[in-house]
Amino acid sequence: MTIANWCVLIACLLPTATVGLAKLTSRGAERYNNKHPRDWVSGLTGWKARANAAQMNGFEALPLFIAAVVLAQQAQAEQGRIDTLAMAFIAVRLVYVAMYLANQHALRTLVWIGGTAISIAILAMS
């Protein structure tokens, strides 16, 4: 498995890990309710609500990234470059989550643009 393929796996797991932070730190009345997870999410506020929003955005970013990696590899683009860009995508997504949780909306948007640009750069290699 290539580094880029590992990055695809990480990108697929990252959204769930993001909201997992909110689930693990919930206490008392706001404790995570697996019987009614949608109801639980609707009551979140603050950074926990932003963790859920970051999770949703993570899922939204996946199709372009996965397609870019697969198509670049099918086109037999230089694997080292695909790997490097895929690692950069993961790094940018981690920064994006941190900016989301910290409520840094302007920086978050810039970081999101960077992540999308990386996916487009990988796709352009195909």
SERO-4910 file (N, C-alpha, C, O; in steps of 0.05 Angstrom, whole numbers):
BEGIN
 pado doro    nc1    nc2    nc3   cac1   cac2   cac3    cc1    cc2    cc3    oc1    oc2    oc3
  Met    A     17    -24      0      0      0      0     18     25      0     37     26     15
  Thr    A     11     44    -17     27     68    -19     21     87      5      2     84     19
  Ile    A     39    107      8     34    127     29      8    142     23     -8    147     41
  Ala    A      3    147     -2    -22    161    -10    -46    145     -2    -67    155      7
  Asn    A    -45    118     -6    -67    101      2    -71    101     32    -94    101     41
  Trp    A    -50    102     47    -53    104     76    -65    131     83    -82    133    102
  Cys    A    -58    152     68    -70    178     73   -100    178     67   -116    191     81
  Val    A   -108    163     47   -137    160     41   -151    147     65   -172    156     73
  Leu    A   -139    127     76   -151    114    100   -152    133    123   -173    135    137
  Ile    A   -131    148    128   -131    168    150   -153    189    145   -167    196    163
  Ala    A   -155    198    120   -175    218    114   -203    208    118   -221    223    126
  Cys    A   -207    182    114   -234    170    118   -240    167    148   -263    169    156
  Leu    A   -220    163    165   -223    160    194   -224    186    209   -235    188    230
  Leu    A   -211    207    198   -209    232    211   -235    245    219   -237    255    241
  Pro    A   -256    245    202   -281    258    211   -293    244    235   -302    258    254
  Thr    A   -293    218    236   -304    204    259   -287    210    285   -298    213    306
  Ala    A   -261    211    282   -244    218    304   -249    246    314   -248    251    338
  Thr    A   -256    264    296   -261    292    303   -285    294    322   -283    307    343
  Val    A   -307    282    314   -331    284    331   -328    266    355   -341    270    376
  Gly    A   -310    246    354   -305    229    377   -295    245    400   -299    238    423
  Leu    A   -280    267    395   -271    285    417   -295    295    433   -294    295    458
  Ala    A   -315    303    419   -339    314    433   -353    291    448   -363    295    470
  Lys    A   -354    268    436   -368    245    449   -354    237    474   -366    231    495
  Leu    A   -327    235    473   -311    226    496   -311    245    519   -308    237    542
  Thr    A   -315    271    514   -313    291    535   -340    299    546   -342    317    562
  Ser    A   -361    287    536   -388    294    545   -394    282    572   -387    259    577
  Arg    A   -405    298    589   -411    290    617   -439    297    624   -451    315    612
  Gly    A   -450    284    644   -476    292    656   -498    291    636   -501    272    621
  Ala    A   -514    312    635   -538    314    618   -530    314    588   -546    305    571
  Glu    A   -506    323    582   -498    323    554   -483    298    545   -473    297    523
  Arg    A   -483    278    562   -469    253    556   -479    241    529   -503    242    524
  Tyr    A   -461    231    513   -467    220    487   -488    198    490   -486    181    507
  Asn    A   -509    199    473   -531    180    473   -530    165    447   -539    175    426
  Asn    A   -520    141    448   -519    125    423   -546    115    414   -549    106    391
  Lys    A   -566    115    431   -593    108    423   -606    129    406   -622    123    388
  His    A   -598    154    410   -610    177    395   -587    196    388   -587    219    397
  Pro    A   -568    188    371   -545    205    365   -552    231    351   -539    251    356
  Arg    A   -572    231    334   -580    256    320   -591    276    340   -586    300    338
  Asp    A   -607    267    359   -617    285    380   -595    296    396   -595    320    403
  Trp    A   -575    279    403   -553    288    419   -537    310    404   -530    330    416
  Val    A   -532    306    378   -517    325    362   -532    352    361   -519    373    362
  Ser    A   -558    351    359   -574    376    356   -572    393    381   -577    417    380
  Gly    A   -565    382    404   -562    397    429   -534    407    435   -530    420    455
  Leu    A   -515    401    417   -488    410    422   -484    440    419   -498    452    403
  Thr    A   -466    451    434   -459    479    432   -429    482    433   -415    463    439
  Gly    A   -419    506    427   -391    512    429   -373    494    412   -380    487    390
  Trp    A   -350    487    423   -330    472    408   -341    444    400   -332    433    380
  Lys    A   -359    433    416   -370    407    409   -387    408    385   -387    390    368
  Ala    A   -403    429    382   -419    433    358   -400    437    334   -405    428    312
  Arg    A   -378    452    338   -359    456    317   -345    430    309   -338    426    286
  Ala    A   -340    412    329   -328    386    323   -347    370    304   -337    357    286
  Asn    A   -372    372    309   -391    358    291   -391    371    264   -392    357    244
  Ala    A   -390    397    262   -389    411    236   -363    404    221   -364    400    197
  Ala    A   -341    402    236   -316    394    224   -317    366    213   -306    359    192
  Gln    A   -331    348    228   -335    321    219   -350    321    192   -342    307    173
  Met    A   -372    336    191   -387    337    166   -371    347    143   -373    337    120
  Asn    A   -355    368    148   -338    379    127   -317    359    118   -310    357     95
  Gly    A   -307    343    137   -288    322    131   -299    302    111   -286    294     92
  Phe    A   -324    294    116   -337    276     97   -341    289     70   -340    275     50
  Glu    A   -347    315     70   -351    329     45   -325    331     29   -326    332      4
  Ala    A   -302    333     42   -276    335     29   -266    309     17   -249    308      0
  Leu    A   -277    287     27   -267    260     19   -270    254    -10   -250    245    -22
  Pro    A   -293    257    -23   -295    248    -51   -274    259    -70   -262    244    -86
  Leu    A   -269    285    -68   -249    297    -86   -221    286    -80   -206    279    -98
  Phe    A   -214    283    -54   -188    273    -47   -184    244    -56   -164    237    -69
  Ile    A   -204    227    -50   -202    199    -58   -200    197    -89   -184    182    -99
  Ala    A   -218    211   -103   -217    210   -132   -191    219   -143   -180    207   -162
  Ala    A   -180    240   -131   -155    251   -141   -132    231   -138   -117    226   -157
  Val    A   -130    218   -115   -109    198   -110   -113    175   -129    -93    166   -142
  Val    A   -137    164   -131   -142    140   -148   -136    147   -177   -122    132   -191
  Leu    A   -146    169   -187   -141    176   -215   -112    182   -221   -102    175   -242
  Ala    A    -98    196   -203    -70    201   -207    -54    175   -208    -35    172   -224
  Gln    A    -61    156   -190    -47    131   -190    -53    114   -215    -36    101   -226
  Gln    A    -78    115   -224    -86    101   -249    -71    112   -273    -65     98   -292
  Ala    A    -67    139   -272    -52    152   -294    -22    147   -292     -7    157   -309
  Gln    A    -14    133   -272     14    127   -267     31    152   -263     54    154   -273
  Ala    A     19    172   -250     34    196   -243     56    188   -223     56    167   -212
  Glu    A     75    206   -220     98    200   -202     87    195   -174     76    213   -161
  Gln    A     91    171   -164     80    163   -138     92    180   -115     77    186    -96
  Gly    A    117    187   -116    129    203    -95    115    230    -92    111    240    -70
  Arg    A    108    242   -115     94    267   -114     65    264   -103     55    280    -88
  Ile    A     52    243   -112     25    237   -101     26    234    -71     10    245    -56
  Asp    A     46    218    -62     49    213    -33     54    239    -18     41    244      3
  Thr    A     71    256    -28     77    281    -15     53    299    -13     47    310      8
  Leu    A     38    301    -35     14    318    -34     -8    306    -16    -22    320     -3
  Ala    A    -10    279    -16    -29    266      2    -23    271     31    -41    276     47
  Met    A      3    270     38     11    276     66      5    305     72     -3    312     95
  Ala    A     10    323     53      4    351     57    -26    355     62    -34    371     78
  Phe    A    -43    340     47    -72    342     51    -79    334     79    -95    348     92
  Ile    A    -68    312     89    -75    304    117    -66    325    137    -80    331    155
  Ala    A    -42    336    133    -32    357    151    -51    381    151    -57    392    172
  Val    A    -59    389    127    -77    412    125   -104    406    137   -116    423    150
  Arg    A   -114    382    134   -140    375    147   -138    375    177   -157    383    191
  Leu    A   -115    367    188   -111    368    217   -111    397    227   -123    403    247
  Val    A    -98    414    212    -98    443    218   -126    454    216   -135    470    233
  Tyr    A   -141    445    195   -168    454    191   -185    447    215   -200    464    225
  Val    A   -183    423    225   -199    414    248   -191    431    272   -209    440    287
  Ala    A   -166    436    276   -157    453    299   -168    481    297   -177    492    317
  Met    A   -168    492    273   -179    519    269   -209    519    274   -220    538    285
  Tyr    A   -223    498    266   -252    496    270   -258    495    300   -275    509    310
  Leu    A   -244    478    314   -248    475    343   -242    500    358   -255    506    378
  Ala    A   -222    515    349   -213    540    362   -230    563    353   -226    586    362
  Asn    A   -250    559    336   -268    579    326   -254    602    311   -260    625    313
  Gln    A   -234    594    295   -219    613    279   -229    611    250   -217    599    233
  His    A   -253    623    246   -267    619    220   -252    630    196   -252    617    175
  Ala    A   -238    652    198   -224    663    175   -200    646    167   -196    639    144
  Leu    A   -185    638    187   -162    621    182   -171    593    172   -159    581    154
  Arg    A   -193    584    184   -204    558    176   -211    558    146   -205    539    132
  Thr    A   -222    580    136   -230    582    108   -205    581     91   -205    568     70
  Leu    A   -184    595     99   -159    595     83   -147    567     82   -137    558     62
  Val    A   -148    553    105   -137    526    106   -154    507     89   -143    490     75
  Trp    A   -180    511     90   -198    494     73   -191    498     43   -189    479     28
  Ile    A   -186    523     35   -179    529      7   -153    514      1   -150    503    -21
  Gly    A   -134    514     19   -109    500     15   -113    470     11   -101    458     -7
  Gly    A   -130    458     28   -136    430     25   -149    423     -2   -142    403    -15
  Thr    A   -167    439    -10   -180    435    -36   -160    438    -58   -161    423    -78
  Ala    A   -143    458    -56   -122    462    -77   -104    438    -79    -95    431   -101
  Ile    A    -97    426    -56    -80    402    -57    -94    379    -71    -82    366    -88
  Ser    A   -120    375    -65   -135    354    -79   -135    359   -109   -132    341   -125
  Ile    A   -139    384   -117   -140    391   -145   -113    387   -158   -111    378   -181
  Ala    A    -91    393   -143    -64    389   -153    -59    359   -158    -46    352   -178
  Ile    A    -68    342   -140    -65    313   -144    -82    305   -168    -72    289   -185
  Leu    A   -106    314   -170   -123    307   -193   -111    316   -219   -113    302   -239
  Ala    A    -98    339   -219    -86    350   -244    -63    332   -254    -56    333   -277
  Met    A    -52    315   -236    -31    297   -244    -42    274   -261    -26    260   -274
  Ser    A    -68    271   -261    -79    249   -277    -83    258   -305    -92    243   -322
***
